[in-house]
Amino acid sequence: MKKLIALCALISFLLPVRAQYAIRGKVTDNTGQPLPGATVYLPEINKGTMAGDDGNYSLASLPSGKLKI
């Protein structure tokens, strides 16, 4: 029984180690106006999104590390 409790405790500590990250921002032109519908793409992980009507975007469930937008 002690081994089972120890195993459960170990698993509960290891699960959060694989953290997920998110980014968000606003796409604008050179005058600062929002660019609705602009595409934001991360080629390393083949994931992207489109900016909303106000130019805002967000991408969730990203791995840690440096990514090229």
Residue frames relative to the residue before (quaternion, step in Angstrom):
aa qw qx qy qz dx dy dz
M 1.0000 0.0000 0.0000 0.0000 0.00 0.00 0.00
K 0.6359 0.5292 -0.3274 0.4564 3.59 1.01 -0.79
K 0.6348 0.5261 -0.3314 0.4588 3.57 1.04 -0.75
L 0.6422 0.5226 -0.3201 0.4604 3.59 1.00 -0.79
I 0.6503 0.5017 -0.3101 0.4788 3.58 0.97 -0.83
A 0.6531 0.5058 -0.3126 0.4690 3.57 0.95 -0.85
L 0.6462 0.5157 -0.3158 0.4655 3.60 0.98 -0.80
C 0.6532 0.5045 -0.3102 0.4718 3.60 0.93 -0.85
A 0.6458 0.5143 -0.3180 0.4662 3.58 0.98 -0.82
L 0.6469 0.5199 -0.3124 0.4622 3.58 0.97 -0.85
I 0.6636 0.4986 -0.3032 0.4681 3.58 0.89 -0.90
S 0.6616 0.5103 -0.3171 0.4488 3.61 0.91 -0.82
F 0.6607 0.4785 -0.3128 0.4864 3.61 1.12 -0.54
L 0.6928 0.4920 -0.2858 0.4431 3.61 1.01 -0.68
L 0.5823 0.6197 -0.3794 0.3646 3.61 1.03 -0.62
P 0.7137 0.4461 -0.2966 0.4512 3.66 0.78 -0.80
V 0.4813 0.6928 -0.4309 0.3206 3.62 1.21 -0.28
R 0.6928 0.4304 -0.2724 0.5105 3.59 1.05 -0.68
A 0.0418 -0.8433 0.5354 -0.0218 3.55 0.42 1.28
Q 0.2631 -0.7252 0.6167 0.1564 3.51 -1.24 0.59
Y 0.2114 -0.7890 0.5698 0.0896 3.54 -1.09 0.75
A 0.1982 -0.7631 0.6039 0.1174 3.54 -1.31 0.30
I 0.1415 -0.7483 0.6362 0.1235 3.54 -1.27 0.42
R 0.0094 0.7692 -0.6388 -0.0156 3.51 -1.23 0.48
G 0.1174 0.7966 -0.5840 0.1025 3.52 -1.17 0.54
K 0.4113 -0.6738 0.5518 0.2688 3.51 -1.34 -0.28
V 0.2738 -0.7489 0.5851 0.1477 3.56 -0.89 0.99
T 0.0333 0.8016 -0.5937 0.0620 3.57 -0.75 1.09
D 0.4813 -0.6236 0.5162 0.3362 3.54 -1.29 0.30
N 0.7367 -0.4405 0.2760 0.4325 3.59 -1.29 -0.04
T 0.6608 0.4642 -0.3203 0.4953 3.61 1.26 -0.11
G 0.5869 -0.6058 0.3546 0.4035 3.59 1.29 0.00
Q 0.4889 0.6537 -0.4371 0.3777 3.59 1.26 0.11
P 0.5142 -0.6492 0.4529 0.3301 3.63 -0.95 0.78
L 0.2707 -0.7417 0.5944 0.1526 3.55 -1.20 0.67
P 0.1857 -0.8085 0.5494 0.1002 3.60 0.02 1.25
G 0.8128 0.2640 -0.2090 0.4753 3.56 -1.02 0.84
A 0.4107 0.7051 -0.4814 0.3199 3.60 1.25 0.09
T 0.3744 -0.7282 0.5333 0.2126 3.56 -1.06 0.77
V 0.1130 -0.7402 0.6604 0.0563 3.56 -1.04 0.91
Y 0.0185 0.8334 -0.5444 0.0936 3.58 -0.51 1.22
L 0.1958 -0.7531 0.6206 0.0961 3.55 -1.08 0.88
P 0.2645 -0.8280 0.4689 0.1569 3.62 0.02 1.25
E 0.6063 0.5893 -0.3645 0.3902 3.63 1.03 -0.68
I 0.7915 0.2476 -0.1293 0.5436 3.58 1.08 -0.69
N 0.4130 -0.7483 0.4394 0.2764 3.57 1.31 0.24
K 0.5200 0.6067 -0.4184 0.4318 3.54 0.88 1.02
G 0.1113 0.8045 -0.5760 0.0925 3.55 -0.97 0.81
T 0.1526 -0.7598 0.6241 0.0995 3.51 -1.40 0.02
M 0.3832 -0.6872 0.5559 0.2679 3.55 -1.32 0.12
A 0.4961 -0.6362 0.5018 0.3119 3.54 -1.14 0.69
G 0.4885 -0.6641 0.4868 0.2888 3.55 -1.13 0.68
D 0.7729 -0.3542 0.2578 0.4590 3.56 -1.29 -0.13
D 0.7145 0.4216 -0.2380 0.5051 3.56 1.16 -0.60
G 0.5867 -0.6054 0.3528 0.4061 3.62 1.30 0.13
N 0.5421 0.6332 -0.3992 0.3820 3.59 1.24 -0.12
Y 0.0277 -0.7796 0.6257 0.0010 3.55 -1.16 0.73
S 0.0184 -0.7714 0.6333 0.0590 3.55 -1.31 0.25
L 0.1022 -0.7539 0.6475 0.0439 3.52 -1.21 0.73
A 0.1128 -0.8119 0.5721 0.0282 3.58 -0.74 1.05
S 0.7866 0.3285 -0.2600 0.4535 3.54 -1.38 0.15
L 0.3161 0.7459 -0.5124 0.2848 3.55 0.87 1.03
P 0.4880 -0.6421 0.4926 0.3269 3.60 -1.09 0.61
S 0.5673 -0.5780 0.4490 0.3776 3.57 -1.22 0.35
G 0.5773 0.5877 -0.4369 0.3611 3.55 -1.22 0.41
K 0.6274 -0.5245 0.4177 0.3960 3.52 -1.37 -0.08
L 0.0458 -0.7827 0.6207 -0.0043 3.54 -0.98 0.93
K 0.3638 -0.7204 0.5537 0.2050 3.56 -1.09 0.76
I 0.2195 -0.7706 0.5863 0.1191 3.58 -0.81 1.05
